[in-house]
Amino acid sequence: MKKNIAIIIIILLLFAVPVEIQAGNPVIKDRYSADPAALVHDGKVYLYTGHDEATVNDHFFVLKEWSIYSSEDMINWSYEGSLDRKTFTWGMHDTAWASQAIERDGKFYWYTTVRNNSHADPGYAIGVAVSDHPVEGFTDALGEPLITSSMTETPEHMGNDPWDVIDPTIFIDEDGQAHMYFGNTHLYYVKLKDNMIELDGEIELVEIQNMRGTFTEGPFLHYDNDQYYLTFAINYPEEIGYATSDSPDGPWEFQGKIMDRIPNSGTSHPAVLEFEDQSYFIYHNTALAGGGENNRSVAIERLHYYEDGSIAKIIPTASGVKSDSYLIRPINSNLALRQVTMALRVDEINEEHFDYRWHETESLASLGDDYVSYQIDNNPGVYLVMTEEGQLKLEKNDGSSEFSERASFRKSTGLADQDAYSLQPYLNEHLYVATINEGSSVSLVDASQLESEAAATFTIEQAAPIIPPNPNEANDTTEPKESEEPLEQEVEEDKTEEVNDQLDQTKTETSNQLTWMTIILVSLIVAAGISYYLLRKRK
């Protein structure tokens, strides 16, 4: 019996160690996540998300809780805990919708969207939970909603069960005044009192000047470049636009669209974070295996401002904040492997187009250091695979072990150049990824039928981040502000050497983590064994 107890204790201690989630988008890989927002506390980023749990039989969002993750580098994320929707006893159903947490005077206030269980005041509402800690101890601060649908000018098309009171964003200005925006179809604004749980004045309906398209939902307020920015979802399927103002309470001037619609998702939800002098854009996509309309995943990109304060367009990528996308180039040519509308091509290289960018990771099938997988960088979740017919194609990850094997390739020293690489599908290593038709296209080719060894040899090198030109400038050479210039210089002239250094560092860190985990596990087992022996001896 005591032996069983010791084993159980060991297992519990192992699960108590935070789950670390590795780099690349989506940043949350252990579950579906959506509607993100984040804050910085004591040098650590805390990410708050909804937890999508819809099954194939559900035709709408199912969110029973909110999840919390943390990171010290914006790359590796650890699961910290969750908050159950039932914390708000006045709520109903699985409606843990968009939220944002903020710190004030040592307390953390978490503003959430929950459907109100009230016949007198039906529809969605905004609640607020409070805690002395960014992760633990959150309780309902009011025991009732902070804002309900009866307090707003509900759009007529929403009828008697409205959803215009959703998606709160909170911002505390330098003068200490707290500001809140929220809404769907209608954009609302209200001030909060210093206690953060009472409204300070009337709720106002906001009109964005020179708006192109329609406001949908998901506002987020932040400050930079001596001006205020309001990002939000526009139109449907949703895209992301933004407006600027000289004051947190407006008026707001529409500036344009900064993100296109997300594939396989009608919704989009922005958040912006400043961390260690770098700006980040947080959103959700559908890239995780099995993802879709009701099963989304949080992702992060670097956010760039131009000298005039405008925001550079954001392209959802698989490489994410590390910007470690790669060019796959046949040796001795100016060509590169490219995807155009899910079709593979070999074209003259254009380093300013995402069509040529690939995100390299360890193999989905976890086959060891010699094997890799490739995603299209600007279409996360879509991989280079070998089909059952032995063809080279692009497919979305369905999460199956069979897909993982088809998306895994052996990366070895190049047949024609020791400084380059050759790629072979794991399921048939008699085949090579190779150019055909005198280099005009690419396919899987049997080793005995290669046009030449050079046809199956590629340079695979890291490429510099792409920052789109400023559409407000006639000269397309506009650069981001000075604080971001080092970002473009992350890739040195010897890109292959840098990539190898990064891989060596990653392997070392992983090895160190595994070593410590092994030491801890062995220590716990030995301690449990000694305890058990002593108890037996005493008995």
C-alpha positions as CSV (number, residue, x, y, z in Angstrom):
1,M,0.0,0.0,0.0
2,K,2.8,2.4,1.0
3,K,4.6,1.5,-2.2
4,N,1.5,2.5,-4.2
5,I,1.3,5.8,-2.3
6,A,4.9,6.5,-3.1
7,I,4.3,5.9,-6.8
8,I,1.3,8.1,-6.8
9,I,3.3,10.9,-5.1
10,I,6.0,10.6,-7.8
11,I,3.5,10.9,-10.6
12,L,1.8,13.9,-9.0
13,L,5.1,15.7,-8.6
14,L,5.9,15.1,-12.2
15,F,2.7,16.6,-13.4
16,A,3.2,19.5,-11.0
17,V,6.1,20.6,-13.2
18,P,4.8,23.2,-15.7
19,V,4.2,21.9,-19.2
20,E,6.6,23.8,-21.5
21,I,5.5,24.4,-25.1
22,Q,8.1,25.0,-27.7
23,A,8.6,27.8,-30.3
24,G,6.7,28.5,-33.5
25,N,3.0,29.2,-34.2
26,P,0.6,28.4,-32.7
27,V,2.4,29.1,-29.4
28,I,-0.1,27.0,-27.5
29,K,0.1,23.4,-28.7
30,D,-1.3,21.3,-25.8
31,R,-4.9,22.4,-26.4
32,Y,-7.0,24.7,-28.5
33,S,-7.0,28.4,-27.5
34,A,-8.6,31.6,-28.6
35,D,-9.3,35.3,-27.9
36,P,-5.9,36.1,-26.4
37,A,-4.7,39.0,-24.2
38,A,-1.5,39.3,-22.1
39,L,0.2,41.3,-19.4
40,V,3.8,41.6,-18.0
41,H,4.5,41.1,-14.3
42,D,7.9,40.7,-12.6
43,G,9.7,40.2,-15.9
44,K,7.3,37.4,-17.1
45,V,4.5,37.5,-19.7
46,Y,1.2,36.0,-18.7
47,L,-1.1,35.0,-21.5
48,Y,-4.8,34.6,-20.9
49,T,-6.9,32.7,-23.5
50,G,-10.2,31.0,-24.0
51,H,-10.1,27.2,-24.2
52,D,-12.0,25.9,-27.3
53,E,-13.4,22.4,-26.6
54,A,-16.0,22.0,-29.5
55,T,-16.3,18.4,-30.8
56,V,-17.2,17.3,-34.3
57,N,-20.9,17.2,-33.1
58,D,-20.8,20.9,-32.0
59,H,-21.7,23.6,-34.4
60,F,-20.8,26.6,-32.2
61,F,-18.1,27.6,-29.7
62,V,-17.7,25.5,-26.5
63,L,-15.6,27.3,-23.9
64,K,-15.9,26.0,-20.4
65,E,-12.8,27.8,-19.0
66,W,-10.1,30.3,-19.6
67,S,-6.4,29.2,-19.7
68,I,-3.3,30.9,-18.4
69,Y,0.2,30.5,-19.8
70,S,3.5,32.2,-19.0
71,S,6.8,32.9,-20.8
72,E,10.1,34.7,-20.1
73,D,11.1,34.9,-23.7
74,M,7.9,35.0,-25.8
75,I,9.0,31.7,-27.4
76,N,8.7,28.9,-24.8
77,W,5.3,28.8,-23.0
78,S,4.3,27.0,-19.8
79,Y,0.7,26.2,-18.8
80,E,0.0,27.8,-15.4
81,G,-3.7,27.1,-14.7
82,S,-7.2,27.9,-15.6
83,L,-10.4,29.8,-14.5
84,D,-13.7,28.0,-14.7
85,R,-16.6,29.8,-16.3
86,K,-18.7,28.6,-13.2
87,T,-16.6,31.1,-11.2
88,F,-19.3,33.5,-12.4
89,T,-22.4,31.8,-10.8
90,W,-24.7,34.3,-12.6
91,G,-23.5,33.0,-16.0
92,M,-24.8,30.1,-18.1
93,H,-23.6,27.5,-20.6
94,D,-20.0,27.1,-21.9
95,T,-19.5,30.7,-22.7
96,A,-16.0,31.6,-21.4
97,W,-15.6,34.1,-24.2
98,A,-12.9,36.8,-24.8
99,S,-11.3,38.4,-21.8
100,Q,-8.4,40.6,-20.7
101,A,-6.5,40.9,-17.4
102,I,-4.8,43.9,-16.0
103,E,-2.7,44.8,-12.9
104,R,-3.4,47.7,-10.6
105,D,-1.9,48.5,-7.2
106,G,-0.8,44.9,-6.6
107,K,-4.2,43.3,-7.6
108,F,-5.1,41.6,-10.9
109,Y,-8.5,42.3,-12.5
110,W,-9.7,39.8,-15.1
111,Y,-12.5,41.2,-17.3
112,T,-14.5,38.4,-19.0
113,T,-17.3,37.8,-21.4
114,V,-20.0,35.4,-20.1
115,R,-23.6,34.7,-21.1
116,N,-26.0,36.1,-18.5
117,N,-28.5,33.7,-16.9
118,S,-31.2,36.3,-16.5
119,H,-34.7,36.4,-18.0
120,A,-34.9,40.1,-17.1
121,D,-31.6,41.0,-18.7
122,P,-30.7,38.2,-21.2
123,G,-27.7,38.1,-23.5
124,Y,-24.0,38.3,-23.0
125,A,-22.5,40.4,-20.2
126,I,-19.1,41.5,-18.9
127,G,-17.9,40.2,-15.5
128,V,-14.7,40.9,-13.5
129,A,-12.7,38.5,-11.3
130,V,-10.0,39.7,-8.9
131,S,-6.9,38.2,-7.3
132,D,-3.6,39.1,-5.6
133,H,-1.8,36.8,-8.1
134,P,-1.7,36.7,-11.9
135,V,-2.6,33.0,-11.9
136,E,-4.2,31.8,-8.7
137,G,-7.1,32.8,-6.4
138,F,-9.4,34.6,-8.9
139,T,-12.9,35.2,-7.5
140,D,-15.9,37.0,-8.8
141,A,-15.4,40.6,-7.6
142,L,-19.1,41.5,-7.8
143,G,-21.2,38.4,-7.7
144,E,-23.1,39.9,-10.7
145,P,-22.2,41.3,-14.1
146,L,-20.4,44.6,-14.4
147,I,-22.1,45.4,-17.7
148,T,-25.3,43.9,-19.2
149,S,-27.1,44.3,-22.4
150,S,-29.8,46.5,-20.8
151,M,-27.1,49.1,-20.3
152,T,-26.3,49.5,-24.1
153,E,-27.9,50.5,-27.3
154,T,-28.4,47.0,-28.6
155,P,-28.4,46.5,-32.4
156,E,-31.9,45.7,-33.7
157,H,-30.8,42.5,-35.5
158,M,-29.8,40.9,-32.2
159,G,-33.3,40.7,-30.9
160,N,-34.0,39.7,-27.3
161,D,-30.8,37.7,-26.7
162,P,-28.1,40.2,-27.7
163,W,-24.3,39.7,-27.9
164,D,-23.1,43.3,-28.2
165,V,-21.7,43.3,-24.6
166,I,-18.6,41.2,-25.3
167,D,-14.8,41.4,-25.8
168,P,-13.7,43.9,-23.1
169,T,-10.3,45.7,-23.4
170,I,-9.0,47.7,-20.5
171,F,-6.2,50.3,-20.4
172,I,-4.9,52.4,-17.5
173,D,-3.4,55.7,-18.7
174,E,-0.5,57.6,-17.1
175,D,-2.9,59.8,-15.1
176,G,-4.4,56.6,-13.5
177,Q,-7.7,56.7,-15.3
178,A,-8.9,53.3,-16.5
179,H,-10.6,53.1,-19.9
180,M,-12.7,50.2,-21.3
181,Y,-13.9,49.5,-24.8
182,F,-16.1,46.5,-25.8
183,G,-18.8,45.5,-28.2
184,N,-20.0,43.6,-31.2
185,T,-21.5,45.6,-34.2
186,H,-21.6,48.6,-31.8
187,L,-18.3,49.8,-30.3
188,Y,-18.8,51.1,-26.7
189,Y,-16.6,53.1,-24.4
190,V,-16.8,53.7,-20.6
191,K,-14.4,54.8,-17.8
192,L,-13.8,52.8,-14.7
193,K,-13.4,54.1,-11.1
194,D,-10.1,53.6,-9.3
195,N,-11.5,50.4,-7.6
196,M,-11.7,48.9,-11.1
197,I,-15.1,47.3,-10.4
198,E,-17.4,50.3,-10.9
199,L,-18.3,52.3,-14.0
200,D,-17.3,56.0,-13.9
201,G,-19.9,57.6,-16.1
202,E,-22.2,56.6,-18.9
203,I,-21.5,54.1,-21.6
204,E,-20.9,55.8,-24.9
205,L,-21.5,54.6,-28.4
206,V,-18.3,55.2,-30.5
207,E,-18.1,56.0,-34.2
208,I,-14.7,55.6,-35.9
209,Q,-14.1,58.4,-38.4
210,N,-13.4,57.5,-42.0
211,M,-14.1,53.8,-41.3
212,R,-13.7,51.6,-44.3
213,G,-15.7,48.5,-43.8
214,T,-17.7,47.8,-40.6
215,F,-16.6,47.4,-37.0
216,T,-17.3,43.8,-35.9
217,E,-15.8,43.1,-32.4
218,G,-12.6,42.4,-30.4
219,P,-11.3,46.0,-29.7
220,F,-7.8,46.3,-28.0
221,L,-6.4,49.6,-26.7
222,H,-2.7,50.3,-26.4
223,Y,-0.3,53.3,-26.5
224,D,2.9,53.8,-28.5
225,N,4.7,56.4,-30.5
226,D,3.0,59.2,-28.5
227,Q,-0.5,58.1,-29.7
228,Y,-3.2,55.7,-28.8
229,Y,-4.0,52.7,-31.0
230,L,-7.3,50.8,-31.1
231,T,-7.1,47.5,-33.0
232,F,-10.3,45.5,-33.8
233,A,-11.9,43.0,-36.0
234,I,-13.7,44.4,-39.1
235,N,-16.2,42.9,-41.6
236,Y,-17.0,39.1,-41.7
237,P,-15.2,36.8,-42.2
238,E,-13.1,39.0,-39.9
239,E,-10.0,40.9,-40.8
240,I,-8.0,43.2,-38.4
241,G,-8.0,47.0,-38.7
242,Y,-6.9,49.8,-36.5
243,A,-7.5,53.4,-35.6
244,T,-5.5,56.1,-33.8
245,S,-6.2,59.0,-31.5
246,D,-4.4,61.6,-29.4
247,S,-6.6,60.6,-26.4
248,P,-7.7,57.2,-25.0
249,D,-11.3,58.3,-25.2
250,G,-11.1,59.4,-28.9
251,P,-12.1,60.6,-31.3
252,W,-10.7,57.8,-33.5
253,E,-9.5,57.9,-37.0
254,F,-9.4,54.7,-39.1
255,Q,-5.9,54.0,-40.5
256,G,-6.4,50.8,-42.4
257,K,-6.3,47.0,-42.4
258,I,-3.2,45.2,-40.9
259,M,-4.2,41.5,-41.1
260,D,-6.3,39.6,-43.7
261,R,-8.8,36.9,-42.7
262,I,-7.6,33.8,-41.1
263,P,-8.0,30.6,-43.2
264,N,-10.8,28.3,-41.9
265,S,-11.9,30.9,-39.3
266,G,-14.7,33.5,-39.4
267,T,-13.3,35.2,-36.3
268,S,-10.1,37.1,-35.5
269,H,-9.1,38.6,-32.2
270,P,-6.2,41.0,-31.7
271,A,-4.0,42.0,-28.7
272,V,-0.8,44.0,-28.5
273,L,2.0,43.6,-26.0
274,E,5.2,45.5,-25.3
275,F,7.9,43.3,-23.7
276,E,11.6,44.0,-23.4
277,D,11.5,46.9,-25.9
278,Q,9.8,44.8,-28.6
279,S,6.2,45.0,-29.7
280,Y,4.2,41.8,-30.3
281,F,0.8,41.1,-32.0
282,I,-1.2,38.3,-30.5
283,Y,-4.1,36.6,-32.3
284,H,-5.6,33.2,-33.1
285,N,-5.4,31.0,-36.1
286,T,-6.6,27.4,-36.9
287,A,-3.2,25.8,-37.5
288,L,-3.2,23.2,-34.7
289,A,-4.0,19.7,-36.0
290,G,-7.8,19.4,-36.3
291,G,-8.3,23.1,-35.9
292,G,-11.1,25.1,-37.5
293,E,-13.9,27.6,-37.0
294,N,-14.6,26.4,-33.4
295,N,-11.2,25.1,-32.5
296,R,-8.7,27.9,-32.7
297,S,-5.1,28.4,-31.6
298,V,-3.2,31.4,-30.2
299,A,-0.3,32.7,-32.3
300,I,2.2,35.6,-32.0
301,E,4.0,37.8,-34.5
302,R,6.4,40.7,-34.1
303,L,4.7,44.1,-34.6
304,H,6.5,46.8,-36.5
305,Y,5.8,50.6,-36.6
306,Y,7.0,52.8,-39.4
307,E,8.6,56.2,-38.7
308,D,5.2,57.9,-39.2
309,G,3.6,55.7,-36.5
310,S,1.6,53.5,-38.8
311,I,1.6,49.8,-38.3
312,A,3.1,47.4,-40.9
313,K,0.8,44.7,-42.3
314,I,1.0,41.5,-40.3
315,I,1.3,38.2,-42.1
316,P,0.3,35.1,-40.0
317,T,3.3,32.8,-40.0
318,A,4.4,29.3,-38.8
319,S,7.8,30.6,-37.7
320,G,6.3,33.3,-35.4
321,V,8.4,35.6,-33.2
322,K,11.7,33.9,-34.0
323,S,11.2,34.8,-37.7
324,D,13.2,31.7,-38.5
325,S,11.8,31.0,-42.0
326,Y,13.9,29.3,-44.6
327,L,14.6,29.4,-48.3
328,I,14.9,26.0,-50.0
329,R,17.1,26.5,-53.2
330,P,18.4,24.1,-55.8
331,I,22.2,24.5,-55.8
332,N,23.9,26.6,-58.4
333,S,20.7,28.5,-59.4
334,N,18.7,31.6,-58.6
335,L,15.6,29.5,-58.1
336,A,13.7,28.5,-54.9
337,L,10.9,26.1,-53.9
338,R,7.7,28.1,-53.8
339,Q,4.0,27.4,-53.1
340,V,1.3,29.2,-55.0
341,T,-2.4,28.5,-54.0
342,M,-1.3,25.1,-52.5
343,A,0.7,24.1,-55.6
344,L,4.5,23.5,-55.6
345,R,6.7,25.4,-58.0
346,V,10.3,26.2,-58.6
347,D,10.6,29.9,-59.5
348,E,13.2,32.7,-59.6
349,I,13.7,33.7,-56.0
350,N,12.0,36.8,-54.5
351,E,13.1,37.2,-50.9
352,E,10.3,39.7,-50.2
353,H,7.5,37.2,-50.9
354,F,6.3,34.8,-48.2
355,D,5.4,32.2,-50.9
356,Y,9.1,31.2,-50.9
357,R,9.3,30.9,-47.1
358,W,9.3,27.5,-45.2
359,H,9.3,26.8,-41.5
360,E,11.5,23.9,-40.5
361,T,10.8,21.9,-37.3
362,E,11.8,18.6,-35.9
363,S,9.8,15.8,-37.6
364,L,6.2,15.4,-36.7
365,A,6.8,11.7,-36.2
366,S,9.6,12.5,-33.7
367,L,12.2,10.4,-35.5
368,G,15.3,12.0,-34.2
369,D,17.8,14.8,-35.2
370,D,18.2,13.6,-38.8
371,Y,14.5,14.2,-39.6
372,V,12.5,17.4,-40.2
373,S,9.1,18.6,-41.3
374,Y,8.3,21.7,-43.4
375,Q,5.3,24.0,-43.1
376,I,4.4,26.8,-45.5
377,D,5.4,29.8,-43.4
378,N,2.5,32.0,-44.4
379,N,-0.1,29.1,-44.1
380,P,0.6,27.6,-40.7
381,G,-0.5,24.0,-40.3
382,V,0.0,23.1,-44.0
383,Y,2.9,20.7,-44.5
384,L,5.1,19.3,-47.3
385,V,4.1,15.6,-47.5
386,M,4.5,12.5,-49.5
387,T,1.1,11.2,-50.7
388,E,0.1,7.5,-50.7
389,E,0.9,7.6,-54.4
390,G,4.4,8.7,-53.8
391,Q,3.8,12.3,-54.9
392,L,5.1,15.5,-53.3
393,K,2.2,17.7,-52.2
394,L,0.9,20.2,-49.6
395,E,-1.7,19.1,-47.0
396,K,-3.2,20.4,-43.8
397,N,-2.2,18.5,-40.7
398,D,-5.0,16.3,-39.5
399,G,-3.3,15.2,-36.3
400,S,-3.0,11.5,-37.3
401,S,0.2,9.4,-36.9
402,E,-0.1,8.5,-40.5
403,F,0.1,12.2,-41.5
404,S,3.0,12.8,-39.2
405,E,5.0,10.0,-41.0
406,R,4.1,11.4,-44.4
407,A,5.2,14.9,-43.4
408,S,8.6,13.7,-42.1
409,F,11.8,13.9,-44.2
410,R,15.3,12.8,-43.7
411,K,17.7,15.7,-44.0
412,S,21.2,14.6,-44.9
413,T,24.4,15.9,-46.4
414,G,23.8,16.9,-50.0
415,L,24.5,14.4,-52.8
416,A,26.3,16.9,-54.8
417,D,27.6,19.3,-52.2
418,Q,28.6,18.6,-48.6
419,D,27.7,22.1,-47.6
420,A,24.1,21.6,-48.8
421,Y,21.3,19.1,-48.1
422,S,19.3,16.3,-49.6
423,L,15.7,15.4,-48.5
424,Q,14.1,12.0,-48.5
425,P,10.6,11.0,-47.3
426,Y,10.7,8.9,-44.2
427,L,8.3,6.3,-45.6
428,N,10.4,5.7,-48.7
429,E,14.1,6.6,-48.5
430,H,14.7,5.4,-52.0
431,L,13.1,8.6,-53.1
432,Y,14.5,12.1,-53.1
433,V,13.0,15.6,-53.3
434,A,14.4,16.7,-56.6
435,T,14.0,19.2,-59.4
436,I,12.7,17.7,-62.7
437,N,12.3,19.0,-66.3
438,E,15.6,20.8,-66.2
439,G,14.9,22.4,-62.9
440,S,11.5,23.9,-63.8
441,S,9.5,21.9,-61.2
442,V,9.9,19.6,-58.1
443,S,8.9,16.1,-57.3
444,L,9.8,12.9,-55.5
445,V,12.2,10.9,-57.7
446,D,13.7,7.5,-57.3
447,A,17.5,7.6,-56.7
448,S,18.1,5.6,-59.9
449,Q,16.2,8.1,-62.0
450,L,17.7,11.4,-60.8
451,E,18.6,13.8,-63.6
452,S,21.8,14.4,-61.6
453,E,22.9,14.4,-58.0
454,A,22.7,18.2,-58.1
455,A,18.9,17.9,-58.9
456,A,18.4,16.4,-55.4
457,T,20.7,18.9,-53.6
458,F,19.5,22.1,-52.0
459,T,20.8,24.9,-49.9
460,I,18.4,25.5,-46.9
461,E,19.2,28.8,-45.4
462,Q,17.5,31.2,-43.0
463,A,16.0,34.3,-44.5
464,A,15.8,37.8,-43.2
465,P,12.3,38.9,-41.8
466,I,10.0,40.5,-44.3
467,I,8.7,43.9,-43.4
468,P,6.2,45.2,-46.0
469,P,6.7,48.7,-47.3
470,N,4.7,51.6,-45.8
471,P,1.6,52.1,-48.0
472,N,1.5,55.7,-46.8
473,E,4.8,56.5,-48.4
474,A,5.4,57.0,-52.1
475,N,8.9,55.5,-51.7
476,D,8.7,51.8,-50.9
477,T,12.1,51.9,-49.1
478,T,10.5,53.2,-45.8
479,E,12.2,51.5,-42.8
480,P,10.7,50.7,-39.4
481,K,11.7,52.9,-36.5
482,E,15.3,52.7,-35.2
483,S,14.4,50.5,-32.2
484,E,13.5,47.7,-34.6
485,E,16.4,47.9,-37.0
486,P,18.4,45.1,-35.3
487,L,15.6,42.7,-36.2
488,E,16.5,42.9,-39.9
489,Q,20.1,42.2,-39.0
490,E,19.5,39.0,-37.1
491,V,20.6,37.0,-40.1
492,E,24.3,37.3,-40.6
493,E,26.1,36.8,-43.9
494,D,27.0,33.2,-43.0
495,K,23.4,32.1,-42.5
496,T,24.1,28.4,-42.6
497,E,26.5,28.7,-39.7
498,E,24.0,30.7,-37.7
499,V,21.3,28.2,-38.2
500,N,23.6,25.4,-37.1
501,D,24.5,27.4,-34.0
502,Q,20.8,27.8,-33.1
503,L,20.2,24.1,-33.6
504,D,23.1,23.3,-31.4
505,Q,21.9,25.7,-28.7
506,T,18.4,24.2,-28.9
507,K,19.8,20.7,-28.6
508,T,21.9,21.7,-25.6
509,E,19.0,23.3,-23.8
510,T,16.8,20.3,-24.5
511,S,19.5,17.9,-23.3
512,N,19.9,20.0,-20.1
513,Q,16.2,19.9,-19.4
514,L,16.0,16.2,-19.9
515,T,19.1,15.7,-17.7
516,W,17.5,17.6,-14.8
517,M,14.2,15.9,-15.2
518,T,16.0,12.5,-15.1
519,I,17.9,13.5,-12.0
520,I,14.7,14.6,-10.3
521,L,12.9,11.5,-11.3
522,V,15.7,9.2,-10.1
523,S,16.0,11.1,-6.8
524,L,12.3,10.8,-6.1
525,I,12.3,7.0,-6.9
526,V,15.3,6.5,-4.7
527,A,13.7,8.5,-1.8
528,A,10.5,6.6,-2.2
529,G,12.4,3.3,-2.2
530,I,14.3,4.1,1.0
531,S,11.2,5.3,2.7
532,Y,9.4,2.1,1.8
533,Y,12.4,0.0,3.0
534,L,12.6,1.8,6.3
535,L,8.8,1.4,6.9
536,R,9.0,-2.3,6.2
537,K,12.1,-2.7,8.4
538,R,10.4,-0.8,11.3
539,K,7.3,-3.0,10.9
